[in-house]
Each structure stands twice: as structure tokens, then as C-alpha cells.
Amino acid sequence: MEEMSAWRERLERTALAPVTRTSWAYYVWVAFLLTVIGWGIYAYYRQLQDGLIVTGMRDRISWGLYITTFVFFIGISHAGTLISAILRVSQARWRTPITRMAEFITLVSLVCGALFVIIDLGRPDRVLNVIRYGRWQSPIIWDVLAITTYITASTAYLFLPMIPDLALFRDRLAGRVSGWRMWLYRLLSVRWQGTRAQWHSMGAAITTAMILIIPIAVSVHTVVSWIFAMTLREPWNSTIFGAFFVAGAIFSGVATLIVVMAILRKVYHLEEYITEKHFVYLGYLLGAFSLIMVYGNVSEYLTTGYKMTEGTEFHFRQLFLGQFAGFYWFYLLGGLVLPGLLILLPWTRNIWGVVAASILVVAAMWVERYFIVVSGFRVPLMPYDPSTYAPTWVELSVMAAGFALFALLITLFVKIFPIIAIWEVAEDEESAEIQPAARRFAHGSAPEPAGGVGR
Amino acid sequence: MKSIVFKVFAVSIALGVAVFALAGSAGASHVTVEVSVPDQSTAGGTDTLLVTLRSADRGVPLASVAVSLYADASFGGVDSQVELGQTVTDQSGVAVVKFHPLSAGDHQISVQYVSPGESQPEVTTTSVSLPGVTSQLYQSTAGVKIPGLNVWLLIAVVATVWAVLLSVAWRVIAIAHAGAERTAPEATHGKRADAQTGSMGAG
């Protein structure tokens, strides 16, 4: 019992450490991110001032880095909520230390992704026209509805399991942190005192949210794919685009989660809770989805290539032999095949191997999004010379600012909120070490939160 | 002087005869064309254009004459003609073509036909004036209408999802209420954890 108590104290100390201690490296890192964001804001100001002419986008290729990054961020948003919900539904016990990070990645990437849609507009002041004059038959309207719903549901799904941990912060950090933080903890812990009724309400809410969020998450990336697939462009004429996008989203999402997990584990010394087992298990998921992606690519290219219409031939040439060939072969071999091999081979199936595979996947999936967007527009619709697209410094700066914002929001989150789901980790550990589930209810103090115990 | 006047007069007569002769060879004078539309025709509706062909000299209806109708159109800054239809005159010399005007005002209708005994087509143009409205008349007919697949279905799906999300929010309010009702200070998160082997959920 004493050993467990000490373990519990160590867990709380580890969870509280990022909030109570701040190193100089933290300030340097935040300053760097703010600098990048500031430069991006200046670039965006230039775009607002001069118009979209400062970008590389023109009438024939009217989507570029912005929409690519939007699709990429929406994709990695599947890192969290979907993976967390699936693991929670399937009662995978090992998920508990990583769910909080996963859920926050979802929220942050959705916010960053949605920003890029607005950035892509030449007149952002007209963004509400999408609602005012939109047609319900348009996939763009479906996208707006799906993403706003997903952001709301993800916020709820992040917040609900965090309530007991926020209450812990409220109780443990009194007098040790600034006043606004205490106010925030008191507000967000919604008077949590761990009563039976509160556990019951939270369990029911988590169950509802986790069941609801899976179809919402799937719908979001399906609808994003339909923006392309429902447009008359040769490379986008695909019936499997929805499934392909969802698979790609989970693929890039898992990879992003692994990378973020590795960084936070190292920086905040979470080695005791996030072990090699977590990397390898997520690596298995990554490996499985690399096979699904390979299958999806083969299926797509074989069927369209067998028919080989004029537009398809142009598209294939630009992808496999032409101007996109170098990066596209990197996507196929470096982003799909090599990560699969790194996970498949026993001597690379470790933390470094899985992280290396994940970095490759993240880079490759961004490249894939770029090719879907830009190469799709490049195929001529009429007998004219194919256009070209090259991003300008403005687009590159804004994109860099977007990624910096992503990193900054995660950095700030870790400084304010519990980085790991303390009560879930503790409950999982204690139930595994001390008592079986049947005995817990004999005490009658707290019902098992639905889906929250993970066994 | 008289001879000059006479010559000028003779040349003028000759030129006049030549002009009338050339006009006659264009063929228009062999056939009379009459285009009529129903009085109640309005822009946006579907009407029938009646084209009646008769011989110019005796007024005999011309049967079995192929007739093509065109309407003047302008799109994207390009002026041209769109074909309204092709048909053949009946025994009364009447050809019937469906007409679906999408704008009010004057419409220039061209009737092209080949007169009996002629090899070259002849064209007669007439104007049809239609009253109408200023609203958009074009209605896309692309796609397949599936009963029930409409904006209300989308609203129903989105409303259902948001209703479930609101139920989650209601649970959060319930948590706050339950916390407010609890008065015992030892029930706070940390103290409860201490008292119960440091467990949040294990009782």
C-alpha cells in the first residue's frame, strides 16, 4: 500500500512538474515560435494588403500550400480523438498515458487547419458569406458543418476526462501558481469533488462523447475528400477518396501522435508512464495503416491506369516521371514502404525506429496532400498548356507560422493543463496491482466511469 | 440633251430590273413564312412556335419542307444562334417547334428551309416579343432527384448530433450541481484520493 501511495505521489509530481517549473529553454522555445508566427503574420498582412497576387496561386492552379496544409492538419486531427475514442471503446488499457496528448493534438490541429481555410480566402471579411449565401448541396457547406461540430465534440471529449485532473490541480496548486490559473482550474473543474453522482455523470458523458465522436471524425475527413472528389477534375475522379482520406488521416495522425509523444516524453521525463510498449503498439497501428495506404494507392492507380484516359496519362506522367516524380517516389517508398519495414523488422521495432518511421510518415503525408491539391489542378481541362505553381515567400512564411502555432499551442497546453490523464493512469495501475474490478464496487464509493477504466 | 436624259432613264430602268431580278433569285419571294406564338407566352414557360410556309404566288401550303429554327443568343460576350429544333411541315404547311424562352423581351427567330425546287436553304428572320419576369429562370436539371434527400435531411442529421452534444453539456452541468450539493470538505479530489489509497476511481 505504501508503495502504491509513493507511486501515486510520483505520478502527481510528474504531472504537476511542467506547470510548476519553467526552464530557460522553455522561454527560448516560445520566443522562437512567436518569432516565426510574427513573421507569418507580417506575410499575411502583405497578402491582405496586396491580394492573393503575392501568392503563387493563379486562375488555373487556385489552391496551393494553404489548402494542402488545411487538409494535412485536418488529417492529423484524427491523431487524437479518433484514436483515443477507438482505444477507449475497445478498452485498450495501455492507452491511458497517451490519450490526453492525442486529444489535444486533435483540437489544436483542427484550430490550425480551420485557420488555413480563412487564410486561403482573398477576402477573409467575406467568410460569413459561406453561410449567408451557401447552398446546402455544396460539399464546402458540409465541410463547415462537419468541422465546427468536430471542434465542439473534440473540445468536449478533451475536457470531460480532464475534470478530475483539473480538480487535482485546483487542490494541489493552491498558492503555488498565479491567480488567473487558479481561477481557471476552479472554473474548469466544475466543482468536482469526486462524489458518486459526479462520477456517474462524467462516465455517462464520456461514453456518449466517445461513441458520437467516431462517426463525426470519420465524416469530417470524408467530407474534406468530397470537396475534391465532387469537382470535375481528372485526378479527383475517385470513388474511394473518402475512405482513402480517412485512412490517410489516421495514418498521419498516429505518426504525429508518436512524434509529439516522443518529444514530450523526453522533455518532461515521462519515461515511467510512456514506455516503449506505447511506441511499439502505436507502431503496429502505423504499420497496419501503411499497408492499407499501399493497398489504396495500388487500387487507385491500377484501375485508373488500366483505362488510361488522356487526363490520367498526363497525371501519371507528372507524378511518376515528370516534375513531381522525385517527391512522389519519396511519398510512395519513403512514406509508405520504409515506415512499414521499420516497424516490421524486429531490430528497428523500438522507440527510435518507430519515431523515425513516424517522421517519415508525417513528411510524406504532407507531400501527398500537396500532390492531391496541386497536381489535380495542373491537369488541363481544355487544350491549353499546363500551368505551373510555385509557392512564394508569403505562402511559405504563413505555412511555417501555422506549424509554429501548432507547436506553441501544445507547448502552452502542457504548461497549463495536465499532460497525462492522472486519474485514468492511477486507476489503471491500481486496479491492475491491487484489486480486481469486482471488489471496487463493493466499497461503493465510485462507479466505474464508462469507458474510463480501460480493461 | 434629250438623248442623254433618255439614256440615263434607260440605264436606271435596267438597274432597277436587275436589282429586282437578283432579289428574286435569292428565293425569299417564292415562299411566304409566317411565325406565330400563343398570346399567353411568357418568359420561363414552354410554348410552341407555329411556322407556316406557303407559296408566295398562290398561297398554297408547302408540305414536307424541312424547317430549322434558330434563336439569337449571347453568352460570354459571343453572339451567335442556338438551334431550337428541326421538323417538317405537314399537309397544311405548318411546322411545330417547342420554344422555351428563358428571358423576356424581343427574341430574333430565324427560320431556315429549302423551298421546293431549290437547292440552297433560305432564311427568314422574325421577331417574337415576350412579356416576362426579371428573376433567374434557369433551373438545372442535372442529377437525379431522390425523395427525402434534401436540406431538411441535412438539418436533421446536424441537429441530432448537436442535441447529443448538448446532452453532454447537460451532464457537465449535473457534475457542477452535484459538487455544489456536496458540503463535506473531505470529499475533495485530493483528500479523497489520500483516503482511498490514492485512487480517483477505485473505492
Interface residues (C-beta under 8 A of the other chain):
Chain A: M1 M4 S5 R8 E9 W136 W142 L145 T149 T152 A153 A156 F159 L160 I163 P164 A167 L168 R170 D171 R172 S189 V190 R191 W192 Q193 G194 T195 A197 Q198 W199 S201 M202 A204 A205 T208 A209 L212 I216 I422 W423 A426 E427 E430 S431 I434 Q435 R440 F441 A442 H443 G444 S445 A446 E448 P449 G452 V453
Chain B: N150 V151 L154 V158 V161 W162 V164 L165 S167 V168 A169 R171 V172 A174 I175 A176 A178 G179 A180 R182 A187 T188 H189 G190 K191 R192 A193 Q196 T197 G198 S199 M200 G201 A202 G203
